[in-house]
Amino acid sequence: YQHHPYFAGKVKVWWGDCDKNHGPATLEGGDVMPIGNGVVLIGMGERTSPQAVVQVAKSVLGKEGGATRVIACQMPKSRAAMHLDTVFSFLDID
């Protein structure tokens, strides 16, 4: 992110605080979906834990260029709905 003109100087990569026990925080990339207007939707399922949702929310909310709202949704325990990106995707910007 540091080399693209849009992100240069705006994005701080956060790897977590290694001195704190955050529990078993796991995050699957397919469960994270920026849906627009500063809103990020995160599905909690087999590979994304509530602890990870909290960590992501703390790292992006209120930051310049970050999200204004993080919405967590519980994914059904079904192979067909394993990740958020398997149950829906955007077809257009509107």
Backbone as ProteinMPNN parsed JSONL, in Angstrom:
{"seq_chain_A": "YQHHPYFAGKVKVWWGDCDKNHGPATLEGGDVMPIGNGVVLIGMGERTSPQAVVQVAKSVLGKEGGATRVIACQMPKSRAAMHLDTVFSFLDID", "coords_chain_A": {"N_chain_A": [[0.811, -1.197, 0.0], [2.049, 1.195, 0.469], [3.24, 2.26, -1.79], [1.416, 2.993, -3.768], [-0.115, 5.905, -5.075], [-2.632, 6.706, -4.044], [-2.804, 5.495, -1.55], [-0.428, 6.108, -0.258], [1.224, 7.07, 2.62], [-1.135, 7.005, 4.074], [-2.037, 4.57, 4.975], [-1.638, 2.416, 7.65], [-0.08, -0.464, 8.476], [-1.159, -2.97, 10.605], [-0.092, -5.341, 12.796], [-0.887, -6.454, 15.135], [-0.778, -6.725, 18.743], [1.773, -8.227, 20.228], [2.179, -8.73, 22.895], [-0.216, -9.146, 24.151], [-2.863, -11.423, 24.931], [-5.082, -12.339, 22.671], [-6.821, -14.351, 22.31], [-8.042, -17.1, 20.269], [-7.811, -15.739, 17.51], [-8.861, -15.75, 14.291], [-8.892, -15.159, 10.799], [-10.5, -15.236, 7.737], [-9.93, -14.288, 4.481], [-12.004, -14.278, 2.581], [-14.209, -13.713, 4.085], [-14.373, -11.044, 4.554], [-15.743, -8.073, 3.481], [-15.714, -5.053, 1.952], [-18.339, -2.92, 1.69], [-19.019, -0.414, 0.848], [-19.348, 3.193, 1.213], [-17.893, 3.536, 3.588], [-18.448, 1.264, 5.067], [-17.85, -1.959, 6.349], [-18.404, -5.345, 5.929], [-18.309, -8.285, 7.779], [-18.155, -11.708, 7.818], [-18.782, -14.196, 10.217], [-17.655, -17.327, 10.594], [-16.622, -20.652, 9.954], [-13.866, -20.136, 9.793], [-13.406, -17.532, 10.598], [-13.17, -15.755, 13.469], [-14.987, -14.295, 16.292], [-13.204, -12.797, 17.844], [-11.325, -11.969, 15.971], [-12.895, -10.285, 14.407], [-13.377, -8.202, 16.209], [-10.745, -7.267, 16.551], [-10.147, -6.384, 13.936], [-12.118, -4.392, 13.641], [-11.34, -2.567, 15.664], [-8.944, -1.743, 14.58], [-9.57, -0.43, 12.192], [-11.725, 1.348, 12.503], [-12.559, 4.759, 12.895], [-10.145, 5.695, 11.965], [-8.212, 7.725, 9.739], [-9.326, 7.529, 6.483], [-10.252, 5.043, 7.009], [-12.761, 2.61, 7.976], [-16.155, 3.522, 8.798], [-18.069, 2.055, 9.93], [-18.425, -1.252, 11.083], [-19.862, -4.255, 10.335], [-20.824, -7.263, 11.688], [-21.681, -10.541, 10.771], [-23.262, -13.603, 11.492], [-22.365, -16.564, 9.983], [-24.14, -19.233, 8.392], [-23.897, -22.667, 9.404], [-22.94, -24.31, 7.046], [-21.705, -25.959, 4.223], [-22.115, -24.762, 1.763], [-22.248, -22.131, 2.392], [-19.793, -21.282, 3.346], [-18.018, -19.081, 3.419], [-18.315, -15.499, 3.375], [-18.018, -14.439, 0.79], [-18.952, -16.514, -0.749], [-21.659, -16.534, -0.669], [-22.727, -14.125, -1.528], [-22.043, -11.509, -3.928], [-20.926, -8.42, -5.378], [-22.403, -6.966, -8.25], [-22.237, -4.593, -9.55], [-21.253, -1.148, -9.104], [-23.346, 0.222, -8.021]], "CA_chain_A": [[0.0, 0.0, 0.0], [2.846, 2.399, 0.634], [3.746, 2.766, -3.062], [0.33, 3.52, -4.592], [-0.359, 7.3, -4.7], [-3.86, 6.873, -3.265], [-2.613, 4.99, -0.193], [0.85, 6.544, 0.311], [1.142, 7.872, 3.838], [-2.465, 6.928, 4.685], [-2.325, 3.239, 5.497], [-0.694, 1.866, 8.618], [-0.3, -1.898, 8.614], [-1.184, -3.356, 12.014], [0.099, -6.782, 12.928], [-1.375, -6.882, 16.442], [0.076, -6.536, 19.908], [2.25, -9.567, 20.581], [2.217, -8.874, 24.352], [-1.57, -9.407, 24.641], [-3.514, -12.647, 24.479], [-6.363, -11.984, 22.062], [-7.591, -15.559, 22.067], [-7.822, -17.689, 18.953], [-8.333, -14.854, 16.468], [-8.566, -16.218, 12.942], [-9.623, -14.374, 9.81], [-10.489, -15.721, 6.36], [-10.107, -13.146, 3.588], [-13.298, -14.351, 1.912], [-15.266, -13.272, 4.997], [-14.302, -9.588, 4.706], [-16.271, -7.442, 2.286], [-16.034, -3.631, 2.03], [-19.562, -2.795, 0.891], [-19.168, 0.96, 0.388], [-19.687, 4.282, 2.133], [-17.214, 3.352, 4.861], [-18.978, 0.108, 5.791], [-17.209, -3.246, 6.094], [-19.189, -6.483, 6.392], [-17.442, -9.422, 8.083], [-18.889, -12.918, 8.164], [-18.152, -15.069, 11.215], [-17.988, -18.705, 10.261], [-15.669, -21.677, 10.364], [-12.481, -19.666, 9.85], [-13.312, -16.162, 11.112], [-13.639, -15.753, 14.857], [-15.422, -12.999, 16.821], [-12.026, -12.061, 18.293], [-10.732, -11.337, 14.794], [-13.778, -9.175, 14.019], [-13.097, -7.107, 17.147], [-9.43, -6.714, 16.236], [-10.259, -5.629, 12.684], [-12.909, -3.186, 13.91], [-10.511, -1.623, 16.423], [-7.85, -1.23, 13.761], [-10.012, 0.378, 11.046], [-12.727, 2.36, 12.853], [-12.079, 6.044, 13.372], [-8.864, 6.049, 11.366], [-8.349, 8.461, 8.483], [-9.421, 6.616, 5.357], [-10.735, 3.746, 7.474], [-14.205, 2.377, 7.98], [-16.979, 4.217, 9.788], [-18.932, 1.045, 10.542], [-18.118, -2.656, 10.807], [-21.023, -5.095, 10.626], [-20.489, -8.685, 11.754], [-22.842, -11.414, 10.589], [-22.99, -15.021, 11.74], [-22.584, -17.38, 8.8], [-24.739, -20.533, 8.715], [-22.973, -23.808, 9.385], [-23.253, -25.036, 5.823], [-20.583, -25.899, 3.28], [-22.477, -23.84, 0.687], [-22.102, -20.76, 2.892], [-18.6, -21.336, 4.182], [-17.468, -17.735, 3.546], [-19.217, -14.445, 2.917], [-17.95, -14.27, -0.664], [-19.612, -17.617, -1.447], [-23.113, -16.371, -0.637], [-23.105, -13.002, -2.381], [-21.001, -10.621, -4.432], [-21.472, -7.247, -6.053], [-22.399, -7.006, -9.707], [-21.996, -3.245, -10.05], [-20.962, -0.234, -7.998], [-24.608, 0.685, -7.451]], "C_chain_A": [[0.856, 1.263, 0.0], [3.324, 2.999, -0.685], [2.662, 3.347, -3.966], [0.011, 4.942, -4.142], [-1.603, 7.503, -3.837], [-3.653, 6.495, -1.798], [-1.359, 5.531, 0.496], [0.643, 7.459, 1.514], [-0.184, 7.786, 4.572], [-2.728, 5.603, 5.382], [-1.22, 2.814, 6.452], [-1.033, 0.385, 8.779], [-0.173, -2.257, 10.09], [-1.096, -4.859, 12.116], [-0.368, -7.302, 14.276], [-0.34, -6.656, 17.527], [0.508, -7.911, 20.4], [2.313, -9.789, 22.089], [0.85, -9.165, 24.951], [-2.083, -10.735, 24.102], [-4.903, -12.278, 23.973], [-7.242, -13.211, 21.835], [-7.328, -16.073, 20.665], [-8.452, -16.843, 17.842], [-7.889, -15.371, 15.106], [-9.446, -15.458, 11.967], [-9.417, -14.969, 8.428], [-10.78, -14.53, 5.457], [-11.447, -13.115, 2.882], [-14.468, -13.939, 2.787], [-15.294, -11.758, 5.18], [-14.736, -8.936, 3.401], [-16.537, -5.952, 2.535], [-17.233, -3.369, 1.117], [-19.863, -1.363, 0.478], [-19.578, 1.926, 1.474], [-19.097, 4.071, 3.523], [-17.675, 2.159, 5.669], [-18.242, -1.162, 5.361], [-18.078, -4.332, 6.714], [-18.236, -7.659, 6.601], [-18.307, -10.6, 8.512], [-18.107, -13.747, 9.172], [-18.606, -16.491, 10.936], [-16.929, -19.65, 10.762], [-14.261, -21.137, 10.56], [-12.327, -18.227, 10.326], [-13.966, -16.109, 12.48], [-14.123, -14.365, 15.278], [-14.243, -12.154, 17.306], [-11.359, -11.335, 17.13], [-11.571, -10.154, 14.337], [-13.51, -7.971, 14.914], [-11.754, -6.464, 16.83], [-9.462, -5.889, 14.958], [-11.007, -4.324, 12.926], [-12.081, -2.147, 14.655], [-9.428, -1.001, 15.561], [-8.31, -0.334, 12.616], [-10.993, 1.488, 11.405], [-12.068, 3.63, 13.365], [-10.737, 6.475, 12.822], [-9.116, 6.811, 10.072], [-8.306, 7.481, 7.315], [-9.933, 5.238, 5.731], [-12.243, 3.659, 7.421], [-14.897, 3.225, 9.042], [-17.904, 3.242, 10.501], [-18.455, -0.344, 10.113], [-19.326, -3.465, 11.245], [-20.57, -6.549, 10.599], [-21.765, -9.495, 11.568], [-22.42, -12.863, 10.797], [-23.331, -15.816, 10.487], [-23.218, -18.705, 9.212], [-23.696, -21.643, 8.629], [-23.348, -24.727, 8.224], [-22.076, -24.895, 4.867], [-20.863, -24.911, 2.147], [-22.316, -22.383, 1.103], [-20.873, -20.66, 3.785], [-18.012, -19.949, 4.436], [-18.452, -16.73, 2.956], [-19.205, -14.313, 1.392], [-18.533, -15.448, -1.442], [-21.126, -17.455, -1.474], [-23.594, -15.132, -1.379], [-21.888, -12.206, -2.809], [-21.673, -9.484, -5.18], [-21.365, -7.397, -7.564], [-22.028, -5.672, -10.315], [-21.703, -2.35, -8.856], [-22.227, 0.287, -7.341], [-25.408, -0.48, -6.918]], "O_chain_A": [[0.39, 2.311, -0.446], [3.773, 4.145, -0.701], [2.98, 4.132, -4.86], [-0.123, 5.18, -2.942], [-1.619, 8.389, -2.983], [-4.252, 7.098, -0.908], [-1.238, 5.423, 1.717], [-0.029, 8.487, 1.425], [-0.348, 8.437, 5.603], [-3.559, 5.532, 6.287], [-0.036, 2.846, 6.118], [-2.145, 0.033, 9.172], [0.803, -1.892, 10.744], [-1.94, -5.573, 11.575], [-0.253, -8.5, 14.535], [0.836, -6.423, 17.245], [-0.305, -8.67, 20.928], [2.484, -10.926, 22.529], [0.756, -9.412, 26.153], [-1.782, -11.124, 22.974], [-5.791, -11.945, 24.757], [-8.305, -13.102, 21.223], [-6.48, -15.536, 19.953], [-9.501, -17.197, 17.304], [-6.696, -15.422, 14.805], [-10.6, -15.149, 12.264], [-8.282, -15.18, 8.001], [-11.777, -13.836, 5.653], [-11.976, -12.038, 2.609], [-15.594, -13.824, 2.304], [-16.156, -11.241, 5.892], [-14.169, -9.209, 2.343], [-17.479, -5.611, 3.249], [-17.149, -3.575, -0.093], [-20.872, -1.12, -0.185], [-20.09, 1.53, 2.521], [-19.736, 4.393, 4.524], [-17.33, 2.045, 6.845], [-18.037, -1.407, 4.172], [-18.445, -4.248, 7.886], [-17.45, -7.993, 5.714], [-19.094, -10.496, 9.453], [-16.909, -13.974, 9.001], [-19.79, -16.812, 11.032], [-16.397, -19.48, 11.859], [-13.53, -21.635, 11.417], [-11.199, -17.749, 10.446], [-15.156, -16.383, 12.631], [-13.717, -13.365, 14.688], [-14.275, -10.929, 17.194], [-10.881, -10.211, 17.288], [-11.026, -9.13, 13.924], [-13.425, -6.843, 14.428], [-11.64, -5.239, 16.839], [-8.871, -4.811, 14.9], [-10.577, -3.267, 12.466], [-12.119, -0.966, 14.309], [-9.036, 0.144, 15.785], [-7.512, 0.454, 12.108], [-11.085, 2.478, 10.679], [-11.135, 3.58, 14.167], [-10.239, 7.539, 13.192], [-10.112, 6.574, 9.388], [-7.363, 6.702, 7.179], [-10.04, 4.359, 4.875], [-12.912, 4.54, 6.881], [-14.298, 3.595, 10.051], [-18.46, 3.561, 11.552], [-18.128, -0.578, 8.95], [-19.762, -3.371, 12.392], [-20.001, -7.013, 9.611], [-22.805, -9.17, 12.141], [-21.36, -13.289, 10.339], [-24.454, -15.749, 9.989], [-22.879, -19.25, 10.262], [-22.734, -21.551, 7.866], [-23.981, -25.767, 8.403], [-21.516, -23.807, 4.729], [-19.935, -24.288, 1.63], [-22.254, -21.498, 0.25], [-20.909, -20.034, 4.844], [-17.555, -19.667, 5.544], [-19.307, -17.079, 2.142], [-20.249, -14.103, 0.774], [-18.606, -15.395, -2.67], [-21.809, -18.158, -2.219], [-24.744, -15.083, -1.816], [-20.847, -12.221, -2.152], [-22.839, -9.576, -5.564], [-20.365, -7.892, -8.085], [-21.562, -5.608, -11.452], [-21.89, -2.765, -7.712], [-22.177, 0.753, -6.203], [-26.507, -0.288, -6.397]]}, "name": "protein", "num_of_chains": 1, "seq": "YQHHPYFAGKVKVWWGDCDKNHGPATLEGGDVMPIGNGVVLIGMGERTSPQAVVQVAKSVLGKEGGATRVIACQMPKSRAAMHLDTVFSFLDID"}
